[in-house]
């Protein structure tokens, strides 16, 4: 069950980042941090991202009770990087360079080494 919740935590964090980016794509007048805050508070996509962050944090906190931080954190961030890069490519039509693909490969190797 712990690994299912861990997976959910990682997915929620990646989804939150994608939602924050999609919410930020709508051009608005921004003259300072207050404008950014008001835009966030009035944007349902960004609010959904914040909810995903909160739910992901709660799930990750549960995981930290069960798994060592020295294992959970590298896996959480590394897999999150990969998911965000792939989702950005698939849904936001961002370009992935050969260097990024190489980095993804190295991340996968690193996650495997940490998890063992």
Phi and psi in degrees as a GROMACS rama.xvg file:
@    title "Ramachandran Plot"
@    xaxis  label "Phi"
@    yaxis  label "Psi"
@TYPE xy
-59.7868  -41.8684  UNK-2
-72.1114  -27.6741  UNK-3
-67.6927  -45.0913  UNK-4
-66.3377  -36.4788  UNK-5
-61.4922  -44.6978  UNK-6
-61.2718  -43.7714  UNK-7
-61.081  -42.3028  UNK-8
-59.1805  -46.0698  UNK-9
-65.3182  -43.6578  UNK-10
-63.662  -41.4949  UNK-11
-64.2982  -39.9493  UNK-12
-65.0192  -44.0824  UNK-13
-64.189  -44.2912  UNK-14
-61.1489  -40.6588  UNK-15
-59.3766  -43.8989  UNK-16
-63.8821  -41.4314  UNK-17
-64.9812  -43.4086  UNK-18
-62.6933  -39.6448  UNK-19
-62.3595  -41.2569  UNK-20
-66.103  -46.1781  UNK-21
-61.4713  -42.1669  UNK-22
-64.0243  -30.8784  UNK-23
-81.2838  -10.3018  UNK-24
-72.9092  -22.8701  UNK-25
-75.0118  116.146  UNK-26
-66.9508  131.975  UNK-27
-137.039  158.753  UNK-28
-72.7438  121.347  UNK-29
-127.239  116.228  UNK-30
-112.96  -6.17911  UNK-31
179.938  -177.66  UNK-32
-62.1574  -34.1531  UNK-33
-61.5424  -41.6252  UNK-34
-63.1316  -40.2141  UNK-35
-61.3797  -45.4779  UNK-36
-61.2281  -45.7028  UNK-37
-63.7521  -41.4169  UNK-38
-62.0605  -39.6385  UNK-39
-65.5148  -43.6309  UNK-40
-66.0979  -23.9019  UNK-41
-103.797  2.50812  UNK-42
-105.939  111.438  UNK-43
-63.6553  -27.9599  UNK-44
-70.2468  -42.3459  UNK-45
-67.5485  -39.1209  UNK-46
-61.7319  -38.1968  UNK-47
-63.9199  -38.194  UNK-48
-62.686  -40.9494  UNK-49
-64.0535  -41.1851  UNK-50
-62.4835  -42.3228  UNK-51
-62.3003  -41.2059  UNK-52
-59.1858  -45.3668  UNK-53
-64.5083  -45.3479  UNK-54
-65.1018  -40.8395  UNK-55
-63.4831  -38.8174  UNK-56
-64.3739  -41.7362  UNK-57
-62.745  -43.6827  UNK-58
-64.9378  -41.6175  UNK-59
-65.297  -37.8515  UNK-60
-60.6142  -41.7546  UNK-61
-60.0323  -44.1497  UNK-62
-60.4882  -40.3713  UNK-63
-65.172  -22.8548  UNK-64
-69.1362  -31.6031  UNK-65
-100.142  -27.7766  UNK-66
-123.821  143.564  UNK-67
-58.9323  139.8  UNK-68
-60.0186  -35.6531  UNK-69
-65.2568  -16.4483  UNK-70
-102.498  -45.8876  UNK-71
-65.301  -44.9463  UNK-72
-64.5387  -49.0525  UNK-73
-60.3893  -39.0001  UNK-74
-67.0521  -45.4518  UNK-75
-57.9107  -51.2816  UNK-76
-71.4084  -41.1018  UNK-77
-65.5941  -49.0613  UNK-78
-65.9202  -35.8123  UNK-79
-60.4909  -43.4849  UNK-80
-56.0009  -49.1568  UNK-81
-61.1269  -46.5693  UNK-82
-62.4948  -41.9767  UNK-83
-66.9243  -41.7015  UNK-84
-61.9975  -47.2208  UNK-85
-66.5154  -41.22  UNK-86
-66.5374  -36.4018  UNK-87
-63.4354  -39.2596  UNK-88
-68.6417  -46.5198  UNK-89
-71.8965  -46.3086  UNK-90
-101.018  -29.4263  UNK-91
-103.881  -0.0697328  UNK-92
58.987  32.0932  UNK-93
-77.821  152.852  UNK-94
-86.9458  138.247  UNK-95
-110.889  123.955  UNK-96
-84.3665  166.059  UNK-97
-59.8545  -37.2855  UNK-98
-61.3149  -41.337  UNK-99
-66.0522  -41.0628  UNK-100
-60.0489  -41.5053  UNK-101
-61.6287  -41.5818  UNK-102
-62.9495  -39.2141  UNK-103
-61.3548  -42.9314  UNK-104
-59.9113  -44.4503  UNK-105
-64.7919  -38.1619  UNK-106
-61.8225  -44.6408  UNK-107
-60.0215  -43.7226  UNK-108
-62.4883  -43.5232  UNK-109
-63.5475  -41.9319  UNK-110
-62.2337  -43.2397  UNK-111
-60.1277  -43.6741  UNK-112
-66.1946  -41.3697  UNK-113
-67.5011  -40.3685  UNK-114
-71.2053  -23.2876  UNK-115
